[in-house]
């Protein structure tokens, strides 16, 4: 569901003194309100010009917490106002070309290319020289938690992993495409793309070559527009140094015809499967949906989910996957000024109500049978961040 969450990855280095957290835009040259900064990477240094005005600061952060990923990462949830500011800024940027600047402690840590409009949630991936306690400490500072209130960071668990087998990948691909998530299996060479993506061909012809895109910007009457084809996370190269590498294709259209194409880049590494991961037991039927479209109705998607037995007990993995759906709600809320709500009688809300007393209360207090997405996001946030323990139950129904 990461496409719905509009998550972008930013690489971190070591800390120094200065401002805690700032996201700004890059500029083309020095000038008033522009500062010259150095971005250090494994292949050397890059000189960039960063606007002193901030899109976001730590004041726009509602919560931040360290999670396990490649080298560890920090998940950040913005306030409603912060999500709107980030969305407004990234919507007008040239996707696949323009970059943001992430400044931590007064130092430029990353300048990622913006691939799509961003919302209230994103992740900051850790560098190899930052251990989990260091990431947790940084998350506490970004979230504005006083040092005296910070609990000891948990020990980092050992999560051995292996690459997906071809059979496992194909099963995952079938599942994704059934719910509208599409990736390409391989990244074509430049010479092949020059032959296939000739200027002037139609979107239909591009779809014949590569299938449905991962992201698309066009809506009714929208021109120009673009499609992005991301390489499947399981097919990315191994990237231990977290370098910026080609990870997809961006195809631009003007007047309904292909005008240009380019590679997209990220610092992601190949996704592996964890060994010994807990099995999922949740019986859930997800509706078919095209998640590549910018105007997809995620609330309708949640309301159409079928859960035959909402009262069933859930494993930790079940809760994590269930909450990953709810984790998109801040994005939905920030993109709809009319304060969206979800049907309180749908299977998704009924299942949440059976396990989270806060959701049951929201359901009971609903005046029109609908639950506010904003309120739902707020009560589930502490479970997503780990501030509250998941309500795991034993087979007898007692809490562990």
C-alpha positions, 0 to 999 in steps of 0.5 A, spaced: 500 500 500 505 504 499 503 507 493 497 510 497 501 513 502 505 517 498 511 515 501 518 517 499 525 515 502 530 520 504 538 517 506 541 520 512 548 521 515 551 523 521 549 528 526 551 535 527 549 541 531 544 546 528 536 546 526 533 540 528 529 538 522 527 542 515 525 540 508 526 546 503 526 546 495 532 547 491 534 553 487 538 553 481 543 558 483 545 563 489 541 569 491 537 572 496 534 567 501 539 561 498 544 558 501 550 553 498 550 547 502 554 540 500 551 533 500 556 528 501 555 521 498 559 515 497 561 517 490 564 524 493 560 531 494 555 535 490 554 542 491 547 544 491 543 551 493 538 550 498 532 555 499 532 558 506 525 558 507 522 551 509 516 547 507 516 543 513 520 544 520 519 539 526 513 544 528 509 540 522 511 533 525 505 530 529 509 524 530 516 520 528 518 513 530 524 508 528 522 502 525 526 496 522 528 496 515 534 496 511 539 500 516 533 502 519 528 508 518 524 513 521 517 513 519 514 521 520 507 523 520 505 530 519 500 534 522 494 536 518 497 543 516 504 540 515 501 534 510 497 540 506 503 544 505 507 538 503 502 536 498 501 543 495 509 544 494 510 537 491 504 538 487 507 544 483 514 541 482 516 537 476 515 530 478 521 526 476 526 532 475 525 537 481 528 535 488 527 537 495 532 538 501 532 534 507 536 538 512 537 535 519 541 539 525 543 544 519 546 539 515 544 537 508 543 530 509 539 528 502 536 531 496 531 526 493 528 527 486 520 528 487 516 522 483 509 524 485 505 529 490 506 527 497 502 527 503 502 526 510 506 520 511 513 519 509 519 515 511 527 517 512 531 511 511 537 510 515 545 510 513 549 504 514 553 508 520 547 509 524 544 504 529 537 503 531 538 507 538 541 513 534 535 513 529 530 512 535 533 518 538 533 522 532 526 520 531 524 523 538 528 529 537 524 530 530 517 529 534 519 534 539 519 529 545 523 532 551 530 528 552 527 526 559 521 523 557 524 518 552 524 511 554 530 507 552 531 505 545 529 497 544 534 493 542 534 491 534 532 485 533 535 480 528 531 479 522 535 475 517 532 475 510 532 472 503 531 474 496 524 472 493 524 466 489 521 467 482 515 463 484 514 467 490 515 473 486 510 471 481 504 470 487 506 477 489 505 480 483 498 476 481 496 479 488 498 486 487 495 486 480 488 484 483 488 490 487 491 495 482 498 495 484 503 495 477 510 494 477 515 492 471 519 486 472 525 489 469 528 496 467 529 496 459 536 498 457 536 506 454 537 503 447 531 499 447 527 504 450 529 509 444 526 504 440 520 503 443 518 510 446 518 514 440 516 521 440 508 521 438 506 514 440 499 514 444 498 512 451 495 506 448 501 504 445 505 505 451 500 501 455 501 495 450 509 495 451 509 496 458 502 495 461 499 499 466 503 504 470 505 504 477 503 512 477 499 516 473 497 524 473 492 524 468 485 526 469 479 528 465 481 534 461 488 534 464 494 535 459 500 535 459 500 528 464 505 523 465 506 516 467 511 512 471 513 505 471 516 503 477 521 497 478 518 492 482 521 492 489 523 485 489 527 486 482 531 492 484 539 491 484 542 490 491 544 497 493 548 496 500 551 503 499 544 506 498 546 510 492 541 514 487 540 508 481 535 508 476 529 505 479 523 506 473 521 510 467 517 516 467 513 517 460 511 524 459 505 526 454 503 532 451 496 533 447 495 526 448 502 523 445 508 521 448 513 527 448 519 525 452 521 519 457 526 519 462 529 514 468 527 515 475 532 514 480 531 512 488 536 510 493 532 503 495 535 496 495 532 490 493 526 488 498 527 481 501 522 476 505 524 475 512 525 468 514 521 465 519 516 471 519 509 470 522 504 467 518 498 472 516 491 469 519 486 474 517 481 472 512 480 478 508 477 480 500 480 486 497 476 489 492 479 490 485 482 498 484 487 501 480 491 505 485 495 508 479 490 513 478 491 520 482 484 520 483 483 513 486 477 513 492 481 510 497 475 511 502 470 507 497 476 502 497 476 501 504 468 500 505 468 495 499 473 490 503 470 484 505 472 480 512 467 474 513 469 474 520 470 480 523 470 477 530 476 473 529 483 473 533 489 477 529 496 475 529 501 481 530 502 480 522 495 481 521 495 487 525 501 490 522 497 489 515 491 492 517 494 498 520 498 499 514 491 500 510 489 505 516 496 509 515 493 512 509 488 515 512 492 522 514 493 522 506 486 522 505 484 527 510 489 532 508 487 531 500 480 532 502 478 539 505 471 536 506 473 532 512 472 525 509 468 519 513 467 512 512 461 508 513 461 505 520 458 499 518 463 496 513 467 490 515 473 494 515 471 499 521 467 493 524 473 489 525 477 495 528 472 496 533 472 489 535 480 490 537 481 497 538 476 500 544 477 507 541 474 505 534 468 502 538 467 508 541 468 512 535 463 508 532 458 509 538 458 516 538 457 517 530 451 521 529 450 519 522 453 512 522 459 515 519 466 515 522 471 521 521 477 519 518 481 524 521 478 521 528 480 514 526 487 516 524 488 519 531 486 514 535 490 509 531 496 513 531 499 511 537 498 503 535 502 505 529 508 508 532 508 503 537 506 508 543 501 503 545 501 495 545 497 491 539 491 488 542 493 481 541 489 476 544 490 468 545 485 463 543 481 464 549 480 471 547 484 474 553 489 479 552 497 477 552 
